Amino acid sequence: MVLSEHHRKILWGFALFIIGLKAVFLGAYGPILSPDSSGYTAFAEKILNEITWRHYVDLTDYWYPDTAFRSIGYPAFLALMKLISPTSFDWLTVIIQMVLSLFTSFMLFKLAMVISGRFGLSAFVAVAQALGQGLLLDQSVLTDSLNANLILLALIIAGLGIMRQTPPKVWEMLVMGLLIGLAFLIRESGNQLQVLYWPFVIWWLLSTQGGWVKRGVLFVCFLAPMLLFTQGYKTWNEHRTGERFITTAGQTTMYFPALDMAARGVNAFEQDPYLASKPPFRQPFEYYTDLQHAAQINRHLVETYGWNALDISRYAFKKFVDYWLNYPLDMAVVTLSNIREKQAFNAFMPFEAMMSIDFWATGTKPFQKKRDLMVKVTEEGRYDLLVAYIGRHISRVISIVLSVALIFAVPFFTIRHFFAEKFNPQKIRPDCMLIFMFWLVYLGYTFAFAMVHMEQRYLMPVIPLGTLAAMMVLTGPMDRIRAKISDFKNRGSREHGH
């Protein structure tokens, strides 16, 4: 990747602007703590100040057992920050998250340049990632920023290898596996989601590495860190409880689909041997959150059957499968209903992110509705809010265009290319295959979380890749439009000259 002096200056300008903007928001609001942050900091305190947690966990203390409900990765990171700076650990935490996020932005720019060869496109993708959800979550004491950046870096390594058509080295496979393994320690869902990253590695091996033995050895090198981390985690929990498991997080989220069906009038509990006798949900049903209803389910199973947190979690996973077998259409409706229109706003959202920082930090929105906004503009001179309001809507239009291109145009253009090349791996262009895999991993994340519980921040690892894929398929049409405009102007100039 060789940039001209002009492009290097622009890149440095973008970098300084992003660093400055992050610094301004950090200085204005400080590290952002949310309700979930307390669970991670409590675990971190145990790591530093207690010993028993290493060898024992009381699963009968069923609701959110500190060292079993959450995985150890992020609390261990917070504990290290507390060890370095007990009074300013939260500042140190978010600064490190910001630095890693900026490095990821640069690597994303590098990947986009290798794929497209276009500076403007690559800069846009990197800036969209830096000023998107990362702007908010880099500054938050939550798992999302570290988890997303570790996964993105792993997939960028694979993307660069695929584009350069260089056979993967052992260290590259190990580094990719280690990054994904660390992401798993931070958020345990990585144990299931890891299969969405396999196509990147498999295609890299198939398209560049000859010999099935070598391919097999390299793939094992990629899988080894995750295998060690997952099995090691289960062994540690077996030492602490006598049971092999990773976390008990399923005791809440895995009941959410049944609760969503209940809100739609489908009672998935009426034939359940353990939950049919559960006390009626508190009414009005929609007034209470899924988490409050899940707490009621947990309490019933503990008080009636003497279950512990792990029993409840394992039963939830079993019932999740049963729900799909017994209520497939209803579960499909729940899944699709969890994919909301806000997802179309994620590709480019700098103003949305800035407004969210203010809301998360203060707990109040700068304005409620358009009428409230106009009152503040006319009576208080808050023209900054008007700029943010207009900017947010322009950004949303851009995001919607990118989202539509990603969902519909990417598969059309890439699959058409595959058919044209008769699915011959030797003829398929690496950029087309990579863009197609960006689409696949985006859809995979979307449906994996929508089946259980969807929050837009969960898509952080795949949104930048989707943005890059969308931009790539839009370049052809945009080039043709620019050419026609240029031709029209030139023809007009010639006619005017005559």
Secondary structure by P-SEA (a helix, b strand, c coil): ccccaaaaaaaaaaaaaaaaaaaaaaaacccccccaaaaaaaaaaaacccccccccccccccccccccccccaaaaaaaaaaaaccccaaaaaaaaaaaaaaaaaaaaaaaaaaacccaaaaaaaaaaaaacaaaaaaacccccaaaaaaaaaaaaaaaaaaaacccccaaaaaaaaaaaaaaaaaccccccccccaaaaaaaaaaaccccaaaaaaaaaaaaaaaaaaaaaaaaaaaaaccccccccccccccaaaaaaaaaacccccccccccccccccccccccccaaaaaaaaaaaaaaaccccaaaaaaaaaaaaaaaaaccaaaaaaaaaaacccccccccccaaaaaaaaaaaaccccccccaaaaaaaaaaccaaaaaaaaaaaaaaaaaaaaaaaaaacaaaaaaaaaaaaaccccccccaaaaaaaaaaaaaaaaaaaaaacccccccccccaaaaaaaaaaaaaaaaaaaaaaaaaaaaaaaaaaac
